[in-house]
């Protein structure tokens, strides 16, 4: 559990213990249970209603937070996972394939961190290799061929920076995804479901609609990486997180994203299905909006969207 969760979890445990005792004698503990339930609700509200950027980063990294595969299982039907990039190998850090969202055929692609030590190692802790991004692009091209909307679920601390990945063209793979996604002739909806750091997230993050879960973050670098480079001290990650303006509310204010998808109080791990239901509603609404737009107009809008990002001046 996170440090900010500890008092709440301890109080919830006391409440569960009291409810077990009350099974045989419900009248005896009724008032105590109601008081504890009130205290838990008030403590949750006080703890989670005004989180700092660093606290949101911690929630985005919570070990029980729903991952891409969890969301696919909760929201989609008929998912058929496709493997391999047809060039080198399969990368478990990127999963994807055709599926149905409320009977609408789509192509869903996600960055997968893995659950538990064994799966996390297999998925390289959600840091894709070049073959992962090439597999994603292969699926996007397939979606374009069959006029399927693309749904991209982003969740990574960054693309893997190892020697092998660099030898196989990591930078090229990311750049190629950026180029191809900007001109892909089918609707693209991107959702940051947890961590969205560096080019590893950007390679899956060019779209017609971009959303973030409430406690996700999206940034050019992780707070620890920023603190190491700028302050020469990774211990100043909390300070870096505030300076990076990486949270959903900041990015919505800057016009980088189109909307924030609410999570249960305390984070998505406190209500997986509720979070998935909220996300599903947004995806269906976005697909309905994009479905009626001509492809040429859709590409023009995507181009204008990219051009509006950032602040610049023109001069002679």
Backbone torsions as a table, in degrees:
resi	resn	phi	psi	omega
1	UNK	NA	158.0	176.9
2	UNK	-79.7	157.4	179.5
3	UNK	-59.3	-40.1	-178.5
4	UNK	-70.6	-19.7	178.7
5	UNK	-85.4	-21.1	-169.0
6	UNK	-54.5	-49.6	179.3
7	UNK	-60.7	-35.9	-179.4
8	UNK	-68.5	-45.9	-179.5
9	UNK	-61.6	-40.8	178.9
10	UNK	-64.4	-40.0	178.7
11	UNK	-69.1	-38.6	177.5
12	UNK	-64.9	-35.3	178.2
13	UNK	-66.0	-41.8	176.9
14	UNK	-61.8	-39.8	178.8
15	UNK	-63.5	-43.2	178.6
16	UNK	-65.2	-40.1	177.4
17	UNK	-61.4	-41.8	-179.8
18	UNK	-67.0	-37.6	179.0
19	UNK	-67.1	-33.8	177.0
20	UNK	-66.8	-40.6	177.7
21	UNK	-65.5	-30.9	-174.4
22	UNK	-82.1	-3.8	-178.4
23	UNK	-60.2	-41.1	-178.7
24	UNK	-85.2	-28.6	-178.1
25	UNK	-132.9	71.6	-174.5
26	UNK	-61.9	-35.1	-176.6
27	UNK	-68.4	-30.0	-174.5
28	UNK	-68.7	-34.3	-174.4
29	UNK	-110.3	9.2	-174.1
30	UNK	-57.5	-48.4	-177.3
31	UNK	-66.9	-38.5	179.0
32	UNK	-64.9	-40.1	179.5
33	UNK	-64.1	-45.1	179.3
34	UNK	-61.9	-39.1	179.3
35	UNK	-66.7	-43.4	179.0
36	UNK	-65.4	-40.3	177.7
37	UNK	-61.2	-39.8	177.4
38	UNK	-65.1	-42.5	-180.0
39	UNK	-64.1	-40.3	178.5
40	UNK	-62.7	-45.7	-179.2
41	UNK	-62.5	-43.3	-179.6
42	UNK	-66.5	-39.3	-179.9
43	UNK	-67.7	-39.2	176.3
44	UNK	-60.5	-47.0	-178.4
45	UNK	-61.1	-45.2	-178.4
46	UNK	-66.0	-38.1	-175.0
47	UNK	-76.3	-42.0	-167.5
48	UNK	-103.8	-5.9	-175.2
49	UNK	-80.6	-19.1	-178.2
50	UNK	-137.2	66.9	-176.3
51	UNK	-81.4	146.4	173.5
52	UNK	-78.3	168.6	178.0
53	UNK	-60.4	-41.6	-178.6
54	UNK	-66.2	-38.1	177.5
55	UNK	-65.3	-36.3	176.8
56	UNK	-67.5	-35.5	175.5
57	UNK	-61.4	-42.3	179.1
58	UNK	-63.1	-39.5	178.0
59	UNK	-67.9	-39.2	178.0
60	UNK	-61.4	-25.5	-179.7
61	UNK	-99.4	6.0	-175.9
62	UNK	-55.6	131.8	-176.8
63	UNK	-61.7	-21.5	179.7
64	UNK	-97.5	2.9	-179.1
65	UNK	-65.1	138.7	178.5
66	UNK	-61.2	137.8	-178.1
67	UNK	-102.1	178.5	-177.2
68	UNK	-56.0	-46.0	-179.1
69	UNK	-63.5	-36.1	177.6
70	UNK	-62.5	-45.5	179.9
71	UNK	-65.0	-39.1	178.6
72	UNK	-61.1	-44.0	-179.8
73	UNK	-66.7	-34.4	-177.2
74	UNK	-81.6	-27.4	-171.7
75	UNK	-107.4	-28.1	-170.6
76	UNK	-112.6	156.8	172.5
77	UNK	-121.9	156.3	176.4
78	UNK	64.4	28.6	-178.9
79	UNK	-69.1	129.2	176.5
80	UNK	-119.4	109.2	-176.5
81	UNK	-75.5	133.4	178.7
82	UNK	-106.4	139.1	-176.5
83	UNK	-118.2	151.6	170.7
84	UNK	84.2	153.8	179.8
85	UNK	-106.8	2.2	-178.9
86	UNK	65.1	14.1	178.5
87	UNK	-127.8	-41.4	-174.9
88	UNK	-134.0	-63.9	-177.7
89	UNK	-167.2	-173.8	175.5
90	UNK	-94.5	145.8	177.7
91	UNK	-120.0	108.9	-179.4
92	UNK	-64.0	-13.5	178.9
93	UNK	-72.9	-13.1	175.2
94	UNK	-126.2	123.6	178.0
95	UNK	-119.4	153.6	179.4
96	UNK	177.5	166.8	178.1
97	UNK	162.0	175.5	178.7
98	UNK	-71.0	149.7	179.4
99	UNK	-158.8	179.4	176.9
100	UNK	-120.1	134.2	173.8
101	UNK	-117.9	105.6	-174.9
102	UNK	52.1	50.9	178.2
103	UNK	69.1	4.4	176.6
104	UNK	-96.4	119.3	177.9
105	UNK	-64.7	133.7	179.4
106	UNK	-141.0	170.2	170.4
107	UNK	-114.5	113.7	-178.8
108	UNK	-106.6	134.0	-178.7
109	UNK	-134.1	137.4	-179.0
110	UNK	-146.2	152.4	173.4
111	UNK	-90.7	125.8	-170.6
112	UNK	-114.4	121.1	-179.3
113	UNK	-83.5	-31.8	-176.6
114	UNK	96.7	152.4	-179.0
115	UNK	-117.3	122.9	-177.2
116	UNK	86.6	159.5	-173.0
117	UNK	-59.3	-47.4	-175.8
118	UNK	-61.4	-47.1	-178.6
119	UNK	-71.4	-35.3	178.3
120	UNK	-62.4	-41.9	177.5
121	UNK	-64.3	-42.8	178.8
122	UNK	-59.9	-40.5	-179.3
123	UNK	-87.3	6.2	-180.0
124	UNK	55.6	36.0	178.2
125	UNK	56.7	30.4	176.1
126	UNK	79.2	16.4	177.8
127	UNK	-104.2	101.6	-173.8
128	UNK	-68.1	151.1	169.5
129	UNK	-90.6	173.9	178.8
130	UNK	-56.2	-37.6	-179.5
131	UNK	-64.7	-24.6	175.6
132	UNK	-67.7	-45.8	179.2
133	UNK	-69.2	-33.7	177.5
134	UNK	-70.4	-34.1	174.4
135	UNK	-64.4	-42.7	178.3
136	UNK	-60.0	-43.6	179.9
137	UNK	-66.3	-38.7	176.7
138	UNK	-57.6	-43.1	180.0
139	UNK	-69.3	-36.2	177.4
140	UNK	-64.7	-41.1	178.1
141	UNK	-65.3	-36.3	175.8
142	UNK	-64.7	-40.5	178.0
143	UNK	-62.9	-41.7	177.9
144	UNK	-60.9	-43.0	-178.4
145	UNK	-61.3	-38.6	-175.9
146	UNK	-105.2	14.2	176.7
147	UNK	56.3	45.6	177.1
148	UNK	-101.0	132.3	172.3
149	UNK	-61.2	143.6	178.2
150	UNK	-100.8	130.2	174.5
151	UNK	-116.8	118.2	-175.7
152	UNK	-110.7	123.0	179.3
153	UNK	-105.8	113.2	-173.0
154	UNK	-97.3	130.7	177.2
155	UNK	-164.8	86.2	-178.4
156	UNK	-155.2	149.6	171.8
157	UNK	-83.7	-4.4	178.1
158	UNK	142.1	162.0	175.2
159	UNK	-66.4	147.5	-178.1
160	UNK	-65.1	126.7	-175.5
161	UNK	-98.1	19.1	-176.9
162	UNK	-70.0	166.4	-176.8
163	UNK	-61.5	-44.9	-179.7
164	UNK	-59.0	-42.2	179.1
165	UNK	-64.3	-40.7	178.9
166	UNK	-67.4	-38.4	178.5
167	UNK	-63.9	-31.5	-178.8
168	UNK	-91.1	8.7	171.8
169	UNK	89.0	48.6	-179.1
170	UNK	-60.2	-49.0	-178.9
171	UNK	-62.7	-39.8	179.3
172	UNK	-63.5	-43.9	-178.2
173	UNK	-61.9	-42.3	179.3
174	UNK	-66.4	-45.8	-179.4
175	UNK	-62.5	-39.2	-179.7
176	UNK	-65.5	-39.1	176.9
177	UNK	-62.2	-42.6	179.3
178	UNK	-60.4	-45.1	-179.3
179	UNK	-64.8	-48.5	-175.2
180	UNK	-70.1	-38.1	179.5
181	UNK	-67.2	-32.5	-179.2
182	UNK	-67.3	-20.1	-177.4
183	UNK	-122.3	10.4	-177.6
184	UNK	-66.0	129.1	-173.1
185	UNK	-88.9	56.7	173.7
186	UNK	-163.0	152.0	-178.7
187	UNK	-61.6	142.4	177.8
188	UNK	-126.6	127.4	175.6
189	UNK	-119.9	122.7	-178.7
190	UNK	-111.3	138.9	178.4
191	UNK	-133.8	123.4	173.3
192	UNK	-85.2	108.6	-175.0
193	UNK	-95.6	-5.3	-179.1
194	UNK	-163.7	-97.0	177.9
195	UNK	-99.2	137.5	177.1
196	UNK	-136.0	83.9	-173.1
197	UNK	-117.7	139.0	168.2
198	UNK	62.7	-164.8	-179.4
199	UNK	-64.6	-22.4	178.0
200	UNK	-61.2	-33.1	176.1
201	UNK	-86.4	-39.2	-176.8
202	UNK	-63.1	-33.0	-179.9
203	UNK	-64.6	-13.5	176.7
204	UNK	-118.0	9.5	-166.9
205	UNK	-119.0	19.6	176.0
206	UNK	-97.5	120.1	-176.5
207	UNK	-158.9	-179.9	177.7
208	UNK	-83.9	-29.1	174.7
209	UNK	-135.6	133.8	178.6
210	UNK	-127.9	125.5	-179.1
211	UNK	-125.1	162.3	174.6
212	UNK	-134.5	142.5	167.6
213	UNK	-68.0	155.3	-170.4
214	UNK	-54.7	-38.8	-176.6
215	UNK	-106.5	16.3	175.2
216	UNK	-80.9	168.2	173.0
217	UNK	-135.4	153.3	-178.8
218	UNK	-137.7	121.5	-172.8
219	UNK	-156.8	160.2	177.1
220	UNK	-67.9	-18.3	-177.2
221	UNK	-162.1	158.0	174.7
222	UNK	-69.0	157.0	177.7
223	UNK	-58.1	-39.4	179.5
224	UNK	-64.5	-41.0	178.5
225	UNK	-64.4	-42.2	178.5
226	UNK	-63.1	-45.2	-179.4
227	UNK	-63.7	-37.2	179.8
228	UNK	-65.8	-38.8	-176.1
229	UNK	-80.8	-49.3	-174.1
230	UNK	-81.7	-40.9	-175.6
231	UNK	-103.4	-5.7	-176.3
232	UNK	57.9	28.1	-177.1
233	UNK	-153.5	101.0	179.8
234	UNK	-62.2	-17.0	177.9
235	UNK	-68.4	-11.7	178.9
236	UNK	-96.7	28.1	-178.5
237	UNK	-61.5	-36.5	-179.9
238	UNK	-62.5	-42.7	177.3
239	UNK	-64.0	-40.8	179.8
240	UNK	-64.7	-39.3	-179.4
241	UNK	-59.7	-39.4	178.4
242	UNK	-67.7	-40.5	-176.6
243	UNK	-70.7	-31.0	-175.2
244	UNK	-73.5	-17.1	-178.7
245	UNK	52.2	54.2	-169.8
246	UNK	-98.7	-3.7	-175.9
247	UNK	-84.5	164.6	-173.9
248	UNK	-60.8	-40.3	-178.2
249	UNK	-65.6	-37.8	177.6
250	UNK	-67.1	-43.8	-177.3
251	UNK	-70.0	-30.9	174.7
252	UNK	-67.9	-39.5	178.9
253	UNK	-64.7	-34.2	179.5
254	UNK	-81.9	-7.2	-179.6
255	UNK	80.7	15.4	179.6
256	UNK	-76.8	-37.2	-179.5
257	UNK	-116.6	165.6	-176.7
258	UNK	-98.9	-16.5	-178.3
259	UNK	-177.1	162.4	179.1
260	UNK	-114.4	129.0	-179.6
261	UNK	-96.6	120.8	-175.1
262	UNK	-67.6	147.3	173.8
263	UNK	-113.5	160.9	172.8
264	UNK	-59.0	154.2	179.8
265	UNK	-57.9	120.3	-178.9
266	UNK	106.4	-13.0	177.5
267	UNK	123.0	162.8	-176.6
268	UNK	-61.9	-28.3	-179.2
269	UNK	-68.2	-13.1	177.2
270	UNK	-92.4	5.1	177.5
271	UNK	-175.4	73.8	-176.6
272	UNK	-55.6	-51.3	-174.5
273	UNK	-67.7	-38.2	177.6
274	UNK	-61.1	-43.1	177.7
275	UNK	-63.5	-44.2	179.5
276	UNK	-62.5	-39.2	178.6
277	UNK	-64.4	-41.4	177.6
278	UNK	-63.0	-42.7	179.9
279	UNK	-66.1	-42.0	-178.5
280	UNK	-60.9	-41.9	179.1
281	UNK	-60.7	-42.6	-179.8
282	UNK	-65.8	-42.3	179.9
283	UNK	-62.8	-44.5	-179.5
284	UNK	-63.6	-43.9	179.7
285	UNK	-62.9	-42.3	-179.6
286	UNK	-66.0	-40.8	178.9
287	UNK	-63.5	-38.4	178.0
288	UNK	-64.5	-38.1	179.0
289	UNK	-68.4	-40.4	-175.1
290	UNK	-81.7	-22.8	-174.3
291	UNK	-61.4	-34.7	-174.2
292	UNK	-90.0	1.2	-179.3
293	UNK	-91.1	130.1	176.7
294	UNK	-60.5	145.8	-176.0
295	UNK	-57.9	-41.5	-179.7
296	UNK	-62.2	-41.3	178.2
297	UNK	-68.7	-37.9	179.3
298	UNK	-61.7	-43.4	180.0
299	UNK	-67.6	-37.0	176.5
300	UNK	-62.9	-43.0	179.4
301	UNK	-65.6	-39.1	178.9
302	UNK	-63.8	-41.8	178.9
303	UNK	-62.5	-46.8	179.8
304	UNK	-63.1	-35.9	178.6
305	UNK	-61.1	-45.3	-179.7
306	UNK	-66.2	-37.9	-177.8
307	UNK	-68.6	-24.8	-176.8
308	UNK	-81.6	-13.3	-176.8
309	UNK	-72.2	130.5	177.6
310	UNK	94.5	174.8	-179.8
311	UNK	-122.9	131.7	-178.8
312	UNK	-151.4	164.2	177.0
313	UNK	-124.4	145.4	176.6
314	UNK	-107.1	139.1	179.1
315	UNK	-154.1	165.2	-179.9
316	UNK	-86.6	NA	NA
